[in-house]
Amino acid sequence: MFRMRFCSVCQSYTLAEAHCGAQTASAHPARFNPNDPYGGYRRTARFGV
């Protein structure tokens, strides 16, 4: 099954595992879990709040 992927080098979306000579990352967010014990750390690192 193909999933949309994101190339951080050229800022484009693709279905390939490698694009522009670099690995691509999943374009989908992680699943939401209301009991996530590390959610506070992740929000602090990302938003600086």
N, C-alpha and C positions, 0 to 999 in steps of 0.2 A: 504494500500500500504506500502510495506516495504522499508525502506531507510537504507543505510549503516550508522552504528554508530561506535564510537571509544571509547574504554575502556582506561582511563588514568592510571589505576592501572597496568595492564599487557601489555599495549602498543599494543593491538590487535584490529582488526576490527571485528564487529559482527552485527547481525540484532536484537539482544535482547535489551530491554530497560535497563536491569540490567545484569551485568557480573562481576564475581569475587566479588560479594557482594557490588558493587558500581554502581551508576547510570552511564550510558554511555551518551556521547554527540554526536551531529550530526557531521558526518565527512565531511559535505558539507560546503563550505564557504557561507557567507551571500551574498545576491544579490548585484550587483554593481549598485550604483546610482551616476551619475556624479555630482549631486547637493547635496551630503551628507554634511550637515553642521558640522558634528563632525568627518569627515575624518582626518583632521589635528591633532586633539587631539589623535585619535586612533593610527596614525602613530608615533606620538611623544612618546606615552606610550610604543609602541611595539619596535620601533627601536632606540629611544633616540636621534632622529635627531632634 
